Amino acid sequence: MINGRIITRKQRVIDAIRHRQTDTVPYTLSFTTPEYEKVAGHLQDPDFIDHAGNHIELLWSEGGQWQELSPGVWRNCFGVVHDKTGVEKDIGTIGAPPLPRPVLDGFAFPSVDVPLLRGQLERFTRNGRDTCKFLAIGFAYYDRAWTMRGLENFMTDLLAEPAFVEELLRRIEEYNLKMIDIACEYPIDGVHLADDWGGQRGLNMGADTWRRLVKPGLKRQYDRIRKHGRIVSTHSCGNIADIFPDLIDIGLDVYQTLQPDVYDLSRVKREFGRDLAFWGGISTQQLLPFGTPDEVKRVVGETVKLMGDGGGYIAGPSHEIQHDVPVENVVALIDALKNQ
């Protein structure tokens, strides 16, 4: 309790996103399936994540059914095939695109499966945990488009077929807006849109192209979320600092994932920390797989102190914790976050 307020995990996240100093920095951990199973086996606790103290829960939904084509091979409602039979068990390998040419004529664009989505939301919002809850749409916008066309095809479309790109993104936007409107009928706290616009050295399409083709529709989605009074959260891997001012301008509240391998955290906090909350900051590329438990604890403590000053920070791994991270480092990470 602070100043007469009971501080739940949900309230701690909201306070941090609203740039209020929190008693401890909120945090959330996520894992790939192989890593989760490895840690659970080591701890002899299949539900260890429930005891780790995660502050945020995400309901990942595409608003439609998946069809299993063969063991481990699935097709989503957009016609995109994910082969999960290899090393990558969560997303899998993307198969042949359902749009082999840059035309939508004859393609049956899906509609949101409203009963399915409502059922997911009903269970999610009634789970009894005091966490901050977000509807999470994976492959939300740009990523949805390239999976439907194939990455190389779509990158070419950005330059050669801009009218087609605009139409495809518009259809995806309409689908997302329907999901957002339904989700915000339930007591969720925000909407998390997961896209990937960047690589280690910058935007993979250039800032001007992003501003011309992606930003307008993204703004309309942010506007809809804010109209419902909910938090706007976006994921993008890579270094997208060039468009932080644009994201702030169109209403983003929290950016995930903050990769210390590509960002100067001090600079990010100094230049953008008054307007944008950050989520992540613990390296899954270097620190967690290659550091020692003592190094993990030290760096987590330093990062929490730097980024958590004045609020505006949710601690966590810079991506899902991968299968190459030693269990001892996961234990050290949980301990450091729980005992700030």
C-alpha positions in Angstrom: 0.0 0.0 0.0 1.3 3.5 -0.9 -0.4 6.7 0.2 -3.5 4.7 1.1 -3.6 2.9 -2.3 -3.4 -0.9 -2.5 -0.8 -1.6 -5.2 -1.7 -4.6 -7.3 0.4 -5.8 -10.1 -2.0 -4.2 -12.5 -1.8 -0.8 -10.8 2.0 -1.0 -10.7 2.1 -1.5 -14.5 -0.4 1.4 -15.1 1.6 3.7 -12.8 4.8 2.9 -14.7 3.3 3.5 -18.1 1.8 6.8 -16.8 5.4 7.7 -15.8 4.8 7.6 -12.0 7.5 6.3 -9.7 6.6 2.8 -8.5 7.6 1.0 -5.3 9.3 -1.7 -7.4 9.6 -1.8 -11.2 7.0 -4.1 -12.7 8.3 -7.0 -14.8 7.2 -9.7 -17.1 9.0 -12.8 -18.4 8.2 -14.9 -21.5 9.8 -18.0 -22.8 10.0 -20.2 -25.9 8.3 -23.5 -25.4 11.6 -25.5 -25.3 13.1 -23.1 -22.7 10.0 -23.1 -20.6 9.9 -26.9 -20.5 13.7 -27.0 -19.6 13.3 -24.6 -16.7 10.1 -26.3 -15.5 11.8 -29.6 -15.5 14.8 -28.3 -13.6 12.6 -26.6 -11.0 10.2 -29.5 -10.9 7.4 -27.0 -11.2 5.4 -27.0 -14.4 3.7 -23.8 -13.2 6.8 -21.9 -12.2 5.8 -18.8 -14.2 2.7 -18.4 -12.0 5.1 -18.0 -9.0 7.6 -15.7 -10.8 5.4 -12.6 -10.3 4.7 -11.6 -13.8 2.8 -8.3 -13.9 1.4 -8.5 -17.5 -0.7 -11.2 -19.1 -1.2 -11.3 -22.9 -4.1 -12.9 -24.6 -2.7 -13.8 -28.0 -5.5 -14.1 -30.5 -5.8 -13.9 -34.3 -9.6 -13.8 -34.0 -9.9 -17.0 -36.0 -9.4 -20.7 -36.0 -6.2 -22.6 -36.8 -6.4 -25.8 -38.9 -3.9 -28.6 -38.4 -2.9 -29.8 -41.9 -0.6 -32.5 -40.6 1.1 -33.2 -37.2 2.8 -29.9 -36.3 1.8 -28.0 -39.5 -0.9 -25.4 -39.1 -2.8 -22.9 -41.3 -4.3 -19.8 -39.8 -7.4 -18.0 -40.9 -5.5 -15.8 -43.3 -4.3 -18.9 -45.2 -0.7 -18.7 -43.9 0.9 -22.0 -43.1 3.2 -22.3 -40.0 5.4 -25.5 -40.0 6.2 -26.1 -36.3 7.9 -29.5 -36.8 11.5 -28.1 -36.7 13.5 -26.4 -34.0 11.1 -23.4 -33.8 8.0 -24.7 -32.0 6.1 -21.5 -31.4 5.9 -19.6 -34.6 7.4 -22.2 -36.9 8.5 -21.7 -40.5 6.3 -19.7 -42.8 5.1 -21.7 -45.8 4.2 -20.6 -49.4 2.2 -17.4 -49.3 -1.5 -17.5 -50.0 -1.2 -14.4 -52.2 1.4 -15.4 -54.8 0.6 -12.2 -56.9 0.0 -8.6 -55.7 -3.8 -8.8 -56.2 -6.7 -9.4 -53.8 -9.2 -10.3 -56.4 -10.6 -13.7 -55.7 -9.0 -13.9 -52.3 -11.5 -14.7 -49.5 -10.4 -12.3 -46.7 -11.4 -13.7 -43.3 -13.9 -12.3 -40.9 -13.3 -12.2 -37.2 -14.7 -15.3 -35.5 -16.7 -13.3 -32.9 -17.9 -16.2 -30.7 -14.4 -17.6 -30.6 -12.9 -14.2 -29.6 -15.6 -13.5 -27.0 -15.0 -16.9 -25.4 -11.2 -16.2 -25.2 -11.8 -12.8 -23.7 -14.4 -14.1 -21.2 -12.0 -16.7 -19.8 -9.0 -14.3 -19.9 -10.6 -11.5 -18.0 -12.1 -13.8 -15.4 -9.0 -15.7 -14.4 -8.8 -13.9 -11.0 -5.2 -12.7 -11.2 -4.4 -9.1 -10.4 -2.3 -8.6 -13.5 -2.5 -6.0 -16.2 -4.2 -7.6 -19.1 -3.7 -6.9 -22.8 -5.3 -8.4 -25.9 -2.2 -9.2 -28.1 -2.4 -9.5 -31.8 0.6 -11.2 -33.3 1.7 -10.5 -36.9 -0.5 -7.5 -36.4 -0.1 -5.4 -39.5 3.0 -5.2 -41.6 3.9 -8.7 -40.5 0.5 -10.0 -41.4 0.9 -8.5 -44.9 4.3 -10.0 -45.6 3.3 -13.4 -44.4 0.5 -13.3 -46.8 2.7 -12.3 -49.7 6.1 -13.7 -48.7 8.8 -11.5 -47.3 10.8 -10.9 -50.5 7.6 -10.4 -52.5 6.2 -7.9 -50.0 9.5 -5.9 -49.8 9.4 -5.5 -53.5 5.7 -4.6 -53.3 6.6 -1.7 -51.0 8.3 0.0 -54.0 6.7 -1.5 -57.0 3.0 -2.0 -55.9 2.2 0.7 -53.3 -1.5 0.7 -54.2 -1.7 -3.0 -53.5 0.2 -2.6 -50.3 -2.2 0.1 -49.2 -5.2 -2.0 -50.0 -3.9 -5.1 -48.2 -2.9 -3.1 -45.1 -6.4 -1.4 -45.1 -8.1 -4.8 -45.1 -5.8 -6.0 -42.2 -6.5 -2.7 -40.4 -10.3 -3.3 -40.7 -9.9 -6.8 -39.3 -7.9 -5.5 -36.3 -10.3 -2.7 -35.6 -13.1 -5.2 -35.3 -11.0 -7.2 -32.8 -10.2 -4.1 -30.9 -13.8 -3.0 -30.6 -14.9 -6.4 -29.3 -12.0 -6.7 -26.9 -12.7 -3.3 -25.4 -16.1 -4.4 -24.4 -14.3 -6.5 -21.8 -12.3 -5.3 -18.8 -8.9 -5.5 -20.5 -6.3 -2.8 -19.8 -4.8 -2.4 -23.2 -4.1 -3.8 -26.7 -0.6 -5.0 -27.7 0.1 -5.0 -31.4 3.1 -7.1 -32.3 5.0 -6.2 -35.6 8.6 -6.3 -36.6 9.9 -3.2 -38.5 13.6 -3.3 -37.6 16.8 -5.2 -37.7 20.0 -4.7 -35.6 21.0 -1.6 -37.6 17.7 0.1 -38.3 14.4 -0.1 -40.0 14.1 -2.8 -42.6 12.1 -0.6 -45.0 13.4 2.9 -44.3 11.6 5.5 -42.3 10.1 7.3 -45.2 8.4 4.2 -46.5 7.2 3.3 -43.0 5.7 6.8 -42.6 4.0 6.6 -46.0 2.5 3.1 -45.9 2.5 1.9 -42.3 2.0 4.9 -40.1 -1.4 6.1 -41.3 -3.2 2.8 -40.6 -1.3 2.3 -37.4 -2.5 5.7 -36.2 -6.1 4.8 -36.9 -5.6 1.6 -34.8 -3.9 3.5 -32.0 -6.8 6.1 -32.1 -9.4 3.4 -31.7 -7.6 1.9 -28.7 -7.3 5.3 -27.1 -10.9 6.1 -27.9 -11.8 3.1 -25.8 -9.6 4.4 -23.0 -7.1 1.6 -23.1 -3.3 1.5 -23.1 -1.6 1.3 -26.5 1.4 -1.1 -26.6 3.5 -2.1 -29.6 6.2 -4.7 -30.1 8.9 -4.4 -32.7 12.3 -6.1 -32.7 15.3 -4.2 -33.9 16.5 -0.6 -33.8 13.5 1.6 -34.6 14.7 4.8 -32.8 14.3 6.8 -36.0 10.5 6.5 -35.7 10.2 6.9 -31.9 9.0 10.5 -32.4 6.4 9.3 -34.9 5.1 6.6 -32.5 4.9 9.2 -29.7 3.1 11.5 -32.1 0.4 8.9 -33.0 -0.3 7.9 -29.4 1.9 5.0 -28.5 2.1 4.5 -24.7 4.6 1.6 -24.3 7.2 0.2 -26.7 8.4 -3.4 -26.4 11.0 -4.7 -26.9 13.9 -2.6 -25.7 17.1 -4.4 -26.8 20.2 -3.2 -25.0 22.2 -4.8 -27.8 21.0 -2.2 -30.3 20.0 0.8 -28.1 22.0 3.0 -25.8 19.6 2.7 -22.8 20.8 6.0 -21.2 20.1 7.9 -24.4 16.7 6.3 -24.9 15.7 7.1 -21.4 17.0 10.7 -21.7 15.5 11.5 -25.1 12.2 9.6 -25.1 11.6 8.5 -21.5 9.2 11.4 -20.7 6.8 10.5 -23.5 7.2 6.8 -24.0 7.3 3.9 -21.6 9.7 1.0 -22.4 9.3 -2.7 -21.8 12.3 -5.1 -22.0 15.9 -4.1 -21.5 17.4 -7.5 -20.4 19.5 -8.9 -23.3 18.6 -12.3 -24.7 21.4 -12.1 -27.2 24.3 -11.7 -24.8 23.6 -11.4 -21.1 21.2 -14.3 -20.5 22.8 -16.9 -22.7 26.4 -16.1 -22.0 26.6 -14.2 -18.7 27.0 -15.7 -15.3 24.2 -15.7 -12.7 26.1 -12.9 -10.8 26.4 -10.9 -13.9 22.7 -11.3 -14.6 21.8 -10.0 -11.2 24.2 -7.1 -11.4 23.0 -6.0 -14.9 19.3 -6.4 -14.0 19.9 -4.2 -10.9 21.6 -1.5 -13.0 19.0 -1.6 -15.7 16.1 -1.4 -13.3 17.7 1.6 -11.5 18.4 3.4 -14.8 15.2 2.8 -16.7 12.9 2.8 -13.7 13.8 6.2 -12.4 10.6 8.3 -12.6 8.6 5.4 -13.9 8.2 4.6 -17.6 9.7 1.1 -17.4 8.6 -2.5 -17.4 11.5 -4.9 -16.9 11.8 -8.1 -18.9 13.9 -10.0 -21.4 14.4 -8.2 -24.7 12.6 -11.1 -26.4 11.2 -14.5 -25.4 13.9 -16.3 -23.4 15.5 -18.8 -25.9 16.4 -22.4 -25.5 20.2 -21.6 -25.1 19.8 -19.7 -21.8 21.1 -21.7 -18.8 18.5 -22.5 -16.2 20.8 -20.9 -13.5 20.5 -17.6 -15.4 16.7 -17.8 -15.5 16.7 -18.4 -11.8 19.0 -15.4 -11.2 16.8 -13.2 -13.4 13.7 -14.1 -11.5 15.4 -13.6 -8.2 16.8 -10.2 -9.2 13.4 -9.0 -10.4 11.4 -10.4 -7.4 13.9 -8.9 -4.9 14.6 -5.4 -6.2 
